[in-house]
Amino acid sequence: MSSLLLANCTPSTNRVALVQEKRLSEIHVEHSSDRTLVGSIMKGRVTNIVPGMQCAFVDVGIQRDLFLPLSDINLGEPWQVDDEDDGEESQPPVSITDILKVGQEILVQIIKEPIGSKGARGTTYLTLPGRYLVLMPTSSHIGISRRIEDPVEVARLHEIGLGIKPDNMGLIIRTVAVGHSKEELREDLEFLVNLWESIQRQEMLSPTPSLVHEESSLLLKVVRDLFNSSIDKFLIDNRDEYEKVINYCKFFPADLRQRISFSNETLFEKHSIEEEIHRAINSRVSLPSGGYVIIEETEALISIDVNTGSYIGTNDLEETVFKTNLEAAAEIARQLRLRNLGGIVVVDFIDMLVLEHRDQVYETLKESCRGDKTKYNIRPISELGILELTRQRIGKTLASQLLEKCPYCKGRGRIHSRDYMCNKIFRELKKFCESR
């Protein structure tokens, strides 16, 4: 599979597109005025405890207090899970009032952005991601990425993890560590341990509330999380950002560094990314056969409706419906990833009478979601043709980054955001000046 990373950088906005088989798979946007909070470590003060909900609210210096449930509070090893991939904590035999008090200072990491009227969500299970490892300074177990399927490699990496793990700290070995040496993983770990020590010093010197550690910029996060041997080229259209990435990658293998290039071309136009982005903020998505999918975002859930549209197929209605649903399943997986949609998703497929067809559509959706690193939980299609799934919510949706409520219709419609329009004007002016 051919894969490209394309970075478009302007004074106000950085955007990175992941293109696989000449189709846009992911788009990441970062406005200079709106850096993400996810991953940041904050020093805060508990302002309220709600025993009935077993949660606390913490003032970390942002607009709304951070939500901190008991399940996200590190209570020590007796209550921690052994498998980090499960993402669930066992219920401790304690109340949140035994752990926290109003006015108490606490170090928390933001794991979910504020959405609508909901504040950010935090955890005291702190993590510091690196190239090959994730350091867990408040835990002590070792986890291996589930995406590493070779049992021999899993055993090798687990042995390396045991050999380099600091006392009273934990590690998660990432997928990109496959095939890399113990020395390479140790170097990554040394960097993360030094970073944690600097965070501890910063915590002691900082007032409450305050930001103690900020997540990396967009391009550096992309290098850390997406740039690996599966990427054929990483093209960047800004010289300063290119130099930052090259400096960050100075310890990477030479063959990987050589795939990073500066480009004077208008990358997003050359690869039709602008058109793909425009289509990704529309509710209607066309399918190759003539059918279409309607995607609607609400505060409670994401609703997706599948329709045959202009596709009339053959004389067999069941086959027409089946083919449309198969196309929709693959496209829905792509759109969830592209639009960064999370939470509860309900898909209303066209009714299928043949049970084998339902199973095949279900399996197609599951298989199409495998390329997405985000966690899924997908349920089989019901007799009503309804499929329910959850996708882990990470960061903002694409629509929330590029659209805002229309001031003239009192929120019933949406228009392009000011950041989106300013960035578009900048690109058009730059293109005009370069053509003269």
C-alpha positions in Angstrom: 0.0 0.0 0.0 1.5 3.3 -1.1 1.3 5.9 1.7 2.2 9.6 1.8 2.3 12.2 4.6 1.7 15.7 3.3 2.2 18.8 5.6 0.8 22.2 4.7 2.0 24.9 7.0 0.9 28.6 7.2 1.4 31.2 9.9 -2.0 30.4 11.4 -2.6 26.7 10.7 -0.7 23.5 10.2 -2.4 20.6 8.5 -1.1 17.1 7.9 -2.8 14.6 5.5 -2.2 10.8 5.4 -2.8 9.6 1.9 -3.1 5.8 1.3 -3.6 4.4 -2.2 -4.2 8.0 -3.4 -7.1 8.5 -1.0 -7.2 10.7 2.0 -7.3 8.5 5.2 -6.6 11.0 7.9 -6.4 14.8 8.2 -4.9 16.5 11.3 -5.4 20.3 11.8 -3.8 22.5 14.4 -4.6 26.2 14.6 -2.0 28.4 16.3 -4.7 30.0 18.4 -6.2 26.6 19.4 -3.6 24.1 20.4 -5.1 20.8 21.7 -5.2 20.2 25.4 -5.1 16.4 25.1 -1.9 15.0 26.5 -1.1 18.1 28.6 -0.2 17.7 32.2 -1.8 20.3 34.6 -1.3 21.1 38.2 -4.8 21.7 39.6 -6.9 22.1 42.7 -10.0 20.0 43.6 -13.0 22.3 43.7 -15.9 19.9 44.2 -16.5 16.2 45.0 -19.7 14.4 44.0 -19.9 11.2 46.0 -23.1 10.1 44.2 -21.3 10.1 40.9 -17.9 9.0 42.4 -16.2 11.9 40.6 -14.4 15.2 41.3 -14.0 18.5 39.5 -10.6 20.1 39.3 -9.6 23.7 38.5 -6.7 23.4 36.1 -6.9 27.0 34.8 -9.1 26.5 31.8 -12.7 27.7 31.1 -14.5 24.8 32.8 -13.3 22.6 35.7 -11.9 19.3 34.6 -14.0 16.1 35.2 -12.1 13.4 37.1 -14.0 10.1 37.8 -12.8 7.6 40.4 -11.9 5.1 37.6 -9.3 7.5 36.3 -7.6 8.1 39.7 -4.5 6.1 40.4 -5.0 4.3 43.7 -1.8 2.2 43.6 -0.9 -1.2 42.3 -3.5 -3.3 44.2 -6.2 -1.9 41.9 -4.5 -1.5 38.6 -5.2 -3.8 35.7 -2.5 -6.1 34.4 -3.4 -5.6 30.7 -3.2 -2.0 29.6 -5.0 -2.8 26.4 -8.3 -3.5 28.2 -8.6 0.2 29.0 -10.8 -0.7 32.1 -10.1 -0.4 35.8 -11.4 -2.8 38.4 -13.7 -1.2 40.9 -11.8 -0.4 44.1 -13.5 -0.9 47.4 -13.1 2.8 48.3 -15.1 6.0 47.9 -13.7 9.1 46.1 -14.1 11.0 49.4 -11.4 8.7 50.8 -9.0 9.7 48.1 -9.6 13.4 47.4 -10.5 16.4 49.5 -11.8 19.8 48.3 -8.8 22.2 48.1 -6.3 19.4 47.5 -3.6 20.0 44.9 -3.3 17.2 42.3 -1.4 16.5 39.0 -3.7 15.4 36.2 -3.4 14.7 32.5 -6.1 15.7 30.0 -7.4 12.7 28.0 -10.5 14.3 26.4 -11.1 17.7 25.0 -14.1 19.8 26.2 -17.1 19.1 24.0 -20.2 21.3 24.0 -21.2 22.0 27.5 -19.0 19.2 28.9 -15.6 20.1 30.4 -12.4 18.3 29.7 -11.8 14.8 31.2 -8.6 14.0 33.1 -6.7 11.1 34.6 -3.9 10.7 37.2 -2.6 7.7 35.3 0.0 9.8 33.6 1.6 8.8 30.2 4.5 10.2 28.3 4.6 8.9 24.7 7.9 8.5 22.9 8.9 7.0 19.5 9.0 3.4 20.6 7.7 3.5 24.2 5.1 5.1 26.4 6.4 5.8 29.9 3.9 5.5 32.7 5.6 7.2 35.7 2.7 6.5 38.1 2.3 2.8 37.3 4.7 -0.2 37.2 3.5 -2.8 34.7 4.6 -3.5 31.1 2.2 -3.6 28.2 2.7 -4.6 24.6 0.7 -3.2 21.7 -2.0 -5.6 20.6 -1.1 -4.8 17.0 2.1 -6.8 17.4 0.8 -10.3 16.6 4.0 -12.3 16.2 4.4 -14.2 19.6 8.2 -14.4 19.2 8.5 -10.6 18.7 6.1 -10.1 21.7 8.3 -12.3 23.9 11.4 -10.5 22.7 10.0 -7.0 23.4 8.6 -8.1 26.7 12.1 -9.3 27.7 13.6 -6.0 26.6 11.0 -4.1 28.6 11.8 -6.1 31.8 15.5 -5.3 31.3 15.2 -1.6 30.9 12.1 -0.7 32.9 12.9 1.8 35.7 11.8 0.9 39.3 8.3 2.1 40.2 7.6 3.1 36.6 5.7 1.3 33.8 6.1 1.0 30.0 3.9 0.4 27.0 5.9 -0.9 24.0 4.5 0.6 20.8 3.9 -1.2 17.5 6.7 0.8 15.8 9.2 -0.9 18.2 9.0 -4.1 16.2 12.4 -5.1 14.9 14.3 -2.4 16.9 17.1 -3.1 19.2 17.3 -2.9 23.0 19.7 0.0 22.7 17.3 2.0 20.6 14.5 1.4 23.1 16.8 2.3 26.0 17.7 5.7 24.3 14.0 6.4 23.9 13.4 5.5 27.5 16.2 7.8 28.8 14.7 10.7 26.9 11.3 10.0 28.5 12.7 9.6 32.0 14.6 12.9 31.7 11.3 14.5 30.5 9.5 13.2 33.6 12.1 14.5 35.9 11.8 18.0 34.3 8.0 17.8 34.7 8.4 17.0 38.4 10.8 20.0 38.9 8.3 22.2 37.0 5.5 21.0 39.2 7.3 22.1 42.3 8.0 25.6 40.9 4.5 26.2 39.4 1.6 27.9 41.0 -1.8 26.2 41.2 -3.5 26.0 38.7 -1.0 26.0 35.9 0.2 24.1 32.8 3.2 21.9 33.7 3.8 20.0 30.5 2.3 20.7 27.0 1.9 18.1 24.3 4.2 18.4 21.2 3.2 20.4 18.2 1.2 18.7 15.4 4.1 17.9 13.1 6.2 16.3 15.9 3.2 14.2 17.0 2.7 13.0 13.5 6.4 12.0 13.3 6.1 10.2 16.6 2.8 8.4 15.8 2.5 8.0 12.1 5.9 8.3 10.4 7.3 4.8 10.1 8.6 2.4 7.4 5.2 2.1 5.9 5.3 5.8 4.8 6.9 6.2 1.3 7.4 10.0 1.5 6.9 12.8 4.0 6.6 16.1 2.2 6.6 19.5 4.0 5.9 22.8 2.3 7.5 25.1 4.9 11.2 25.3 5.3 11.2 26.1 9.1 8.9 23.3 9.9 10.9 21.0 7.7 14.1 21.9 9.7 12.3 21.2 13.0 11.2 17.7 11.8 14.7 16.9 10.5 16.2 17.9 13.8 13.7 15.8 15.7 14.5 12.8 13.5 18.3 13.0 13.7 18.4 9.7 15.6 16.1 7.9 13.2 17.5 5.4 10.7 19.1 7.1 7.6 16.7 5.4 5.2 13.7 6.8 7.1 15.2 10.3 7.3 15.7 10.3 3.6 12.0 10.0 3.0 11.4 13.5 4.5 11.6 16.3 1.9 10.9 20.0 1.6 8.6 20.8 -1.3 7.8 24.1 -3.0 4.6 22.7 -4.5 1.1 23.3 -3.3 0.8 19.8 -1.9 -2.8 19.8 -1.0 -4.0 20.9 -4.4 -1.7 18.6 -6.3 -3.0 15.6 -4.4 -6.7 16.9 -4.4 -6.7 17.1 -0.6 -8.7 20.3 -0.5 -11.5 18.6 -2.4 -11.4 15.7 0.0 -11.6 17.9 3.0 -14.5 19.8 1.6 -16.4 16.5 1.0 -15.5 15.3 4.5 -17.4 18.2 6.2 -20.6 17.5 4.2 -23.2 15.2 5.7 -23.8 13.3 2.5 -21.1 10.8 1.2 -21.5 9.3 -2.2 -20.8 5.6 -2.9 -19.2 4.2 -6.1 -22.4 2.4 -7.2 -24.7 5.5 -6.9 -25.8 4.9 -3.3 -25.0 7.3 -0.5 -24.5 7.7 3.2 -25.8 10.4 5.5 -23.7 11.2 8.6 -25.1 13.4 11.3 -23.2 14.5 14.4 -25.2 15.1 17.6 -24.1 15.6 21.2 -25.4 12.2 22.2 -24.2 10.1 19.3 -23.3 9.8 15.6 -26.1 8.6 13.4 -25.4 7.2 9.9 -28.1 6.3 7.4 -27.4 4.1 4.3 -29.5 4.6 1.1 -29.4 3.0 -2.4 -29.9 6.4 -4.1 -29.7 6.1 -7.9 -28.3 2.5 -7.8 -30.9 0.2 -9.1 -28.6 -2.9 -9.5 -30.0 -6.0 -11.2 -33.5 -7.6 -10.9 -32.5 -9.0 -7.5 -33.3 -6.4 -4.8 -31.5 -8.3 -2.1 -28.2 -8.2 -4.2 -28.7 -4.5 -4.8 -29.1 -3.9 -1.1 -26.2 -6.2 -0.2 -23.7 -4.5 -2.6 -24.8 -1.0 -1.4 -24.3 -2.0 2.3 -20.9 -3.6 1.5 -19.7 -0.3 -0.1 -21.2 1.7 2.8 -19.4 -0.4 5.4 -16.0 0.2 3.9 -16.7 3.9 3.4 -18.1 4.4 6.9 -14.9 3.0 8.4 -12.9 5.5 6.3 -15.2 8.4 7.2 -15.1 7.8 11.0 -11.3 7.9 10.8 -11.2 10.9 8.4 -13.7 13.0 10.4 -12.3 11.8 13.7 -15.8 10.9 15.0 -16.0 9.2 18.4 -18.4 8.0 21.0 -21.5 6.1 20.2 -22.2 5.5 16.5 -25.5 4.0 15.2 -25.5 2.8 11.6 -28.9 2.2 9.9 -28.0 -0.2 7.0 -30.6 -1.1 4.4 -32.6 -4.1 5.6 -31.1 -7.4 4.5 -33.2 -10.6 4.6 -30.2 -13.0 4.1 -28.4 -13.6 7.4 -25.1 -14.3 5.6 -25.3 -10.9 4.0 -25.6 -9.2 7.4 -22.6 -11.2 8.6 -20.5 -10.2 5.6 -21.3 -6.5 5.9 -20.4 -6.7 9.6 -17.1 -8.4 8.9 -16.4 -5.9 6.1 -16.8 -3.0 8.5 -14.6 -4.7 11.2 -11.9 -5.4 8.6 -12.0 -1.9 7.3 -11.5 -0.5 10.8 -8.3 -2.4 11.4 -6.1 0.3 9.8 -7.4 2.8 12.4 -5.3 2.9 15.5 -8.2 4.2 17.6 -10.0 1.6 19.7 -13.4 0.2 18.5 -16.1 -1.9 19.9 -18.4 -3.1 17.1 -21.6 -5.1 17.6 -23.3 -7.3 15.0 -26.1 -6.0 12.8 -29.5 -6.5 14.5 -32.7 -7.8 12.8 -33.7 -4.2 12.2 -30.6 -3.6 10.2 -29.0 -1.4 13.0 -25.3 -1.7 13.8 -24.0 -0.1 17.0 -20.3 0.7 17.6 -18.2 2.8 19.8 -15.0 4.6 18.7 -12.7 6.1 21.2 -13.0 9.9 21.2 -9.6 11.5 20.8 -9.4 15.3 20.2 -11.8 17.4 18.2 -13.8 16.2 15.2 -12.9 17.6 11.8 -16.1 19.5 11.5 -15.6 21.2 14.9 -12.2 22.4 13.7 -13.4 23.7 10.3 -17.0 24.9 10.9 -18.7 27.1 13.4 -22.3 28.0 14.1 -23.9 30.5 11.8 -24.6 33.8 13.6 -27.7 34.5 11.4 -29.7 31.4 11.9 -29.2 31.0 15.7 -27.2 27.8 15.4 -29.5 25.9 13.0 -26.9 26.0 10.3 -23.1 26.1 10.0 -20.6 28.1 8.1 -16.8 27.9 7.5 -14.9 29.1 10.6 -12.7 32.3 10.5 -9.5 30.2 10.8 -10.6 28.0 7.9 -11.4 31.1 5.7 -8.2 33.0 6.7 -6.1 30.0 5.9 -7.8 29.5 2.5 -7.3 33.2 1.6 -3.6 33.0 2.6 -3.1 30.0 0.3 -4.9 31.6 -2.6 -2.8 34.8 -2.2 0.4 32.8 -2.0 -0.6 30.8 -5.1 -1.4 34.1 -7.0 1.9 35.7 -6.0 4.0 32.7 -7.0 2.3 32.5 -10.4 3.3 36.1 -11.3 
